[in-house]
Amino acid sequence: MPSEISKDTGIVQNHISNTLRQLKDHDLVECINPEVRKGRLYRLTENGENLIKNLK
C-alpha cells in the first residue's frame, strides 16, 4: 500500500503514488485490487520480476 510504503520510507505518499503509476504504465507492477479506492495493493508483474533478476 502506498501509505505503508510512505510510512516505512519517509517518502511523501504523493510521490509513492506517482512512482507506482509510472511503474504500472511501464508494466512493471500491477494493482491486485483495483476495485478498492483506498488501500490498493501492488505486486511485480513478470516484466518487473525479470527486470529485478537482470539487475542482480
DSSP file (Angstrom, degrees, kcal/mol; ACC not computed):
  #  RESIDUE AA STRUCTURE BP1 BP2  ACC     N-H-->O    O-->H-N    N-H-->O    O-->H-N    TCO  KAPPA ALPHA  PHI   PSI    X-CA   Y-CA   Z-CA
    1    1 A M     >        0   0    0      0, 0.0     4,-2.4     0, 0.0     3,-0.3   0.000 360.0 360.0 360.0 137.8    0.0    0.0    0.0
    2    2 A P  H  >  +     0   0    0      0, 0.0     4,-2.6     0, 0.0     5,-0.2   0.871 360.0  54.7 -55.2 -38.3    1.3    3.5   -0.8
    3    3 A S  H  > S+     0   0    0      2,-0.2     4,-2.2     1,-0.2     5,-0.1   0.896 109.7  46.2 -66.0 -38.4    0.6    4.7    2.7
    4    4 A E  H  > S+     0   0    0     -3,-0.3     4,-2.7     2,-0.2    -1,-0.2   0.903 112.2  50.2 -69.4 -40.8    2.6    1.9    4.3
    5    5 A I  H  X S+     0   0    0     -4,-2.4     4,-2.3     1,-0.2     6,-0.4   0.926 111.7  49.5 -61.1 -43.6    5.5    2.4    1.9
    6    6 A S  H  X S+     0   0    0     -4,-2.6     4,-2.4    -5,-0.2     5,-0.4   0.918 112.1  47.3 -60.6 -45.3    5.4    6.1    2.7
    7    7 A K  H  < S+     0   0    0     -4,-2.2    -1,-0.2     1,-0.2    -2,-0.2   0.904 115.0  45.9 -63.8 -42.4    5.4    5.4    6.4
    8    8 A D  H  < S+     0   0    0     -4,-2.7    -1,-0.2     1,-0.2    -2,-0.2   0.829 124.2  31.3 -71.4 -32.8    8.3    2.9    6.2
    9    9 A T  H  < S-     0   0    0     -4,-2.3    -2,-0.2    -5,-0.2    -1,-0.2   0.665  96.6-126.0-102.1 -19.0   10.5    5.1    3.9
   10   10 A G     <  +     0   0    0     -4,-2.4     2,-0.3     1,-0.3    -3,-0.1   0.568  64.2 137.6  80.3   8.1    9.6    8.6    5.0
   11   11 A I        -     0   0    0     -6,-0.4    -1,-0.3    -5,-0.4    -2,-0.2  -0.714  65.9 -98.1 -88.7 138.6    8.8    9.5    1.4
   12   12 A V    >>  -     0   0    0     -2,-0.3     4,-1.7     1,-0.1     3,-0.8  -0.265  27.9-127.0 -57.6 137.1    5.7   11.6    0.8
   13   13 A Q  H 3> S+     0   0    0      1,-0.3     4,-2.8     2,-0.2     5,-0.2   0.833 107.7  61.0 -58.2 -35.2    2.7    9.4   -0.2
   14   14 A N  H 3> S+     0   0    0      1,-0.2     4,-2.2     2,-0.2    -1,-0.3   0.890 105.1  48.3 -59.6 -39.5    2.0   11.5   -3.3
   15   15 A H  H <> S+     0   0    0     -3,-0.8     4,-2.4     2,-0.2    -1,-0.2   0.886 110.6  51.2 -67.9 -39.1    5.5   10.6   -4.6
   16   16 A I  H  X S+     0   0    0     -4,-1.7     4,-2.7     2,-0.2    -2,-0.2   0.939 110.8  48.4 -62.1 -47.0    4.9    7.0   -3.9
   17   17 A S  H  X S+     0   0    0     -4,-2.8     4,-2.2     1,-0.2    -2,-0.2   0.907 112.0  48.8 -61.5 -43.0    1.6    7.1   -5.8
   18   18 A N  H  X S+     0   0    0     -4,-2.2     4,-2.1    -5,-0.2    -1,-0.2   0.908 112.4  48.4 -63.8 -41.7    3.1    8.8   -8.7
   19   19 A T  H  X S+     0   0    0     -4,-2.4     4,-2.6     2,-0.2    -2,-0.2   0.911 110.6  50.4 -65.8 -42.8    6.0    6.3   -8.9
   20   20 A L  H  X S+     0   0    0     -4,-2.7     4,-2.4     1,-0.2    -1,-0.2   0.895 109.3  52.5 -61.4 -39.3    3.6    3.4   -8.7
   21   21 A R  H  X S+     0   0    0     -4,-2.2     4,-2.5     2,-0.2    -2,-0.2   0.916 110.5  47.5 -62.2 -43.1    1.6    4.9  -11.5
   22   22 A Q  H  X S+     0   0    0     -4,-2.1     4,-1.4     2,-0.2    -2,-0.2   0.911 111.8  49.5 -65.1 -42.4    4.7    5.2  -13.6
   23   23 A L  H  <>S+     0   0    0     -4,-2.6     5,-3.0     1,-0.2     6,-0.7   0.889 111.9  49.5 -62.7 -38.3    5.8    1.6  -12.8
   24   24 A K  H ><5S+     0   0    0     -4,-2.4     3,-1.9     1,-0.2    -2,-0.2   0.911 107.1  54.3 -65.8 -43.0    2.3    0.4  -13.8
   25   25 A D  H 3<5S+     0   0    0     -4,-2.5    -1,-0.2     1,-0.3    -2,-0.2   0.798 109.8  48.3 -61.2 -28.6    2.4    2.4  -17.0
   26   26 A H  T 3<5S-     0   0    0     -4,-1.4    -1,-0.3    -5,-0.1    -2,-0.2   0.243 116.9-116.1 -95.3  11.9    5.7    0.5  -17.8
   27   27 A D  T < 5S+     0   0    0     -3,-1.9    21,-0.3     2,-0.2    20,-0.3   0.852  83.0 119.2  57.5  39.6    4.1   -2.8  -16.9
   28   28 A L  S   <S+     0   0    0     -5,-3.0    17,-2.1     1,-0.2     2,-0.3   0.685  76.4  21.5-103.7 -25.6    6.5   -3.4  -14.0
   29   29 A V  E     -A   44   0A   0     -6,-0.7     2,-0.3    15,-0.3    -1,-0.2  -0.934  66.2-158.4-134.1 161.1    3.8   -3.6  -11.3
   30   30 A E  E     -A   43   0A   0     13,-2.6    13,-2.0    -2,-0.3     2,-0.5  -0.991  23.1-118.7-138.8 149.0    0.1   -4.3  -11.2
   31   31 A C  E     -A   42   0A   0     -2,-0.3    11,-0.3    11,-0.2     9,-0.0  -0.745  19.1-163.3 -84.6 128.1   -2.6   -3.4   -8.7
   32   32 A I  S    S+     0   0    0      9,-2.6    10,-0.1    -2,-0.5    -1,-0.1   0.550  86.7  34.4 -92.9  -6.8   -4.2   -6.6   -7.4
   33   33 A N    >   +     0   0    0      8,-0.7     3,-1.9     3,-0.1    -1,-0.2  -0.403  65.8 158.8-139.5  62.6   -7.3   -5.0   -6.0
   34   34 A P  T 3   +     0   0    0      0, 0.0    -1,-0.1     0, 0.0    -2,-0.1   0.700  69.4  67.6 -63.4 -19.6   -8.2   -2.1   -8.5
   35   35 A E  T 3  S+     0   0    0     -3,-0.1     2,-0.4     2,-0.0     5,-0.0   0.703  84.2  86.6 -73.6 -17.2  -11.8   -2.0   -7.4
   36   36 A V    <   -     0   0    0     -3,-1.9     3,-0.1     1,-0.2    -3,-0.1  -0.689  61.4-164.0 -84.6 131.9  -10.7   -0.7   -3.9
   37   37 A R  S    S+     0   0    0     -2,-0.4     2,-0.4     1,-0.2     3,-0.3   0.853  77.2  36.1 -83.8 -36.2  -10.3    3.0   -3.8
   38   38 A K  S    S+     0   0    0      1,-0.2    -1,-0.2   -37,-0.0     0, 0.0  -0.961 115.9  25.8-121.0 134.1   -8.3    3.1   -0.6
   39   39 A G  S    S-     0   0    0     -2,-0.4    -1,-0.2     1,-0.2     2,-0.1   0.833  74.5-177.8  87.8  34.6   -5.7    0.6    0.4
   40   40 A R        -     0   0    0     -3,-0.3     2,-0.4    -4,-0.1    -1,-0.2  -0.391  14.2-144.9 -67.9 143.9   -4.7   -0.7   -3.0
   41   41 A L        -     0   0    0    -40,-0.1    -9,-2.6    -2,-0.1    -8,-0.7  -0.885  13.6-163.6-112.1 142.2   -2.1   -3.5   -3.1
   42   42 A Y  E     -A   31   0A   0     -2,-0.4     2,-0.3   -11,-0.3   -11,-0.2  -0.881   8.2-178.8-125.2 154.5    0.5   -3.9   -5.8
   43   43 A R  E     -A   30   0A   0    -13,-2.0   -13,-2.6    -2,-0.3     2,-0.1  -0.968  36.9 -90.4-145.0 161.2    2.8   -6.6   -6.9
   44   44 A L  E     -A   29   0A   0     -2,-0.3   -15,-0.3   -15,-0.2     2,-0.1  -0.446  37.5-137.0 -68.8 143.1    5.6   -7.0   -9.5
   45   45 A T     >  -     0   0    0    -17,-2.1     4,-2.5    -2,-0.1     5,-0.2  -0.352  35.4 -94.7 -84.1 177.3    4.5   -8.2  -13.0
   46   46 A E  H  > S+     0   0    0      1,-0.2     4,-2.6     2,-0.2     5,-0.2   0.906 130.6  52.3 -60.0 -40.7    6.5  -10.8  -14.8
   47   47 A N  H  > S+     0   0    0    -20,-0.3     4,-2.2     1,-0.2    -1,-0.2   0.899 109.1  49.8 -61.9 -40.0    8.3   -7.9  -16.6
   48   48 A G  H  > S+     0   0    0    -21,-0.3     4,-2.1     2,-0.2    -2,-0.2   0.905 110.8  48.7 -64.6 -42.2    9.1   -6.4  -13.2
   49   49 A E  H  X S+     0   0    0     -4,-2.5     4,-2.4     1,-0.2    -2,-0.2   0.908 111.0  50.7 -64.2 -41.8   10.4   -9.7  -11.8
   50   50 A N  H  X S+     0   0    0     -4,-2.6     4,-2.3     1,-0.2    -2,-0.2   0.896 108.7  52.2 -63.1 -39.8   12.6  -10.2  -14.9
   51   51 A L  H  X S+     0   0    0     -4,-2.2     4,-1.5     2,-0.2    -1,-0.2   0.927 109.3  49.2 -62.0 -44.8   14.0   -6.6  -14.5
   52   52 A I  H  X S+     0   0    0     -4,-2.1     4,-1.0     1,-0.2     3,-0.3   0.921 110.9  50.4 -60.4 -44.5   14.9   -7.4  -10.9
   53   53 A K  H >< S+     0   0    0     -4,-2.4     3,-0.6     1,-0.2    -1,-0.2   0.903 110.5  49.7 -60.5 -41.1   16.6  -10.6  -11.9
   54   54 A N  H 3< S+     0   0    0     -4,-2.3    -1,-0.2     1,-0.2    -2,-0.2   0.765 107.0  55.5 -70.7 -24.7   18.6   -8.8  -14.7
   55   55 A L  H 3<        0   0    0     -4,-1.5    -1,-0.2    -3,-0.3    -2,-0.2   0.712 360.0 360.0 -79.1 -20.3   19.7   -6.1  -12.2
   56   56 A K    <<        0   0    0     -4,-1.0    -1,-0.2    -3,-0.6    -2,-0.2   0.478 360.0 360.0 -76.1 360.0   21.2   -8.7   -9.8
